[in-house]
Amino acid sequence: MKNEPIIPEDGLVSTSHSTDAATINWFHSFQLPDGRSIEGVKSLDILLSEADIFFGDDLCGKTVLDVGAWDGFFSFEAERRGAARVLATDHFCWSGSGWGTRQGFDFIHHNLNSGVESLDVDVLALDPQVLGQFDLVLLLGVLYHVKDPYGCLEAAARMCADHLVIETVTALASETLPAMRLYKPGELGGDPTNFWAPNVPALELMLSNFGFTRIEVSPSPVSRSHPLNQGAGGFLRPKVKKDASHRTIIHAWR
Ligand SMILES: C[S@@+](CC[C@H](N)C(=O)[O-])C[C@H]1O[C@@H](n2cnc3c(N)ncnc32)[C@H](O)[C@@H]1O
């Protein structure tokens, strides 16, 4: 991290960890230390496979910013894997118009006795002058939900001192020019909060514009072609035409 973090008091949201887990609409799944399991929309298998790809071998001593953390699986997992400091941020599903709430994050935070910090802030309002920069910034499952993906990626990049990980829907795989596809409301996954999917050349160009010099692209475990997403009940299989979209993970380094 380049600057010392200063978390504004008025950005912090009070916790509600006394809520019963059964009353929470979970997006992430968890295995609690006391043996209880929480089954969210995203299975623990998928989450752990993703975490292996996002975090690699060594998080020890690193500072991590999780943008769009929701229930916070990746924030708590970063802490479990040895990160020195983790800040989870969200807005749409914590206090905005998303169907999610912050209750899951608070419940897990309490049950893990976690030191993960949290801030309710829109991605476009993230300010490195206020929060400092982080060694690792996660922008997972957020880019296609925002109306201004260029500005969103730029805002996440500003927070990053070294390594940015993006997980996103990608489209236009056969287009060699940098391009983004705009979806009709509800067209992508039946979710009207999905707007844009870039192709990989567009992601590479944006990341280069934001000062990243090394980029690695890999398929996500939730891509249609990935073994974890084959067969009946595959996770989040997009309800769009074959070959129309994929999910992709991008690692970018300064
Ligand atoms: C599909 S969920 C992904 C959750 C988690 N990052 C993951 O990958 O499993 C999308 C997340 O992005 C958040 N999000 C959407 N728009 C946002 C915005 N403008 N600012 C901050 N978070 C936003 C939502 O609240 C939600 O938590």
The ligand as an SDF file (V2000), in Angstrom:
LIG
                    3D

 27 29  0  0  0  0  0  0  0  0999 V2000
  -22.6040  -10.7110   -8.9890 C   0  0  0  0  0  0  0  0  0  0  0  0
  -22.2910   -9.8800   -7.4590 S   0  0  0  0  0  0  0  0  0  0  0  0
  -20.5920  -10.3770   -7.2060 C   0  0  0  0  0  0  0  0  0  0  0  0
  -20.2740  -10.5830   -5.7440 C   0  0  0  0  0  0  0  0  0  0  0  0
  -18.8570  -11.0690   -5.4880 C   0  0  0  0  0  0  0  0  0  0  0  0
  -17.8910  -10.0300   -5.8240 N   0  0  0  0  0  0  0  0  0  0  0  0
  -18.5720  -12.3270   -6.2530 C   0  0  0  0  0  0  0  0  0  0  0  0
  -17.8360  -12.2780   -7.2390 O   0  0  0  0  0  0  0  0  0  0  0  0
  -19.0680  -13.3900   -5.8770 O   0  0  0  0  0  0  0  0  0  0  0  0
  -22.1200   -8.1970   -7.9550 C   0  0  0  0  0  0  0  0  0  0  0  0
  -21.6970   -7.2700   -6.8270 C   0  0  0  0  0  0  0  0  0  0  0  0
  -21.3920   -5.9920   -7.3300 O   0  0  0  0  0  0  0  0  0  0  0  0
  -21.9570   -5.0240   -6.4830 C   0  0  0  0  0  0  0  0  0  0  0  0
  -22.1350   -3.7680   -7.2210 N   0  0  0  0  0  0  0  0  0  0  0  0
  -22.8730   -3.5470   -8.3120 C   0  0  0  0  0  0  0  0  0  0  0  0
  -22.7990   -2.2580   -8.6850 N   0  0  0  0  0  0  0  0  0  0  0  0
  -21.9880   -1.6490   -7.7930 C   0  0  0  0  0  0  0  0  0  0  0  0
  -21.5060   -0.3350   -7.6330 C   0  0  0  0  0  0  0  0  0  0  0  0
  -21.8430    0.6090   -8.5040 N   0  0  0  0  0  0  0  0  0  0  0  0
  -20.6670   -0.0680   -6.6050 N   0  0  0  0  0  0  0  0  0  0  0  0
  -20.3070   -1.0380   -5.7360 C   0  0  0  0  0  0  0  0  0  0  0  0
  -20.7180   -2.3320   -5.8340 N   0  0  0  0  0  0  0  0  0  0  0  0
  -21.5670   -2.6250   -6.8420 C   0  0  0  0  0  0  0  0  0  0  0  0
  -23.2510   -5.6430   -6.0390 C   0  0  0  0  0  0  0  0  0  0  0  0
  -23.7750   -5.0240   -4.9000 O   0  0  0  0  0  0  0  0  0  0  0  0
  -22.8130   -7.0700   -5.8110 C   0  0  0  0  0  0  0  0  0  0  0  0
  -22.2950   -7.2430   -4.5360 O   0  0  0  0  0  0  0  0  0  0  0  0
  1  2  1  0
  2  3  1  0
  2 10  1  0
  3  4  1  0
  4  5  1  0
  5  6  1  0
  5  7  1  0
  7  8  2  0
  7  9  1  0
 10 11  1  0
 11 12  1  0
 11 26  1  0
 12 13  1  0
 13 14  1  0
 13 24  1  0
 14 15  1  0
 14 23  1  0
 15 16  2  0
 16 17  1  0
 17 18  1  0
 17 23  2  0
 18 19  1  0
 18 20  2  0
 20 21  1  0
 21 22  2  0
 22 23  1  0
 24 25  1  0
 24 26  1  0
 26 27  1  0
M  CHG  2   2   1   9  -1
M  END
$$$$
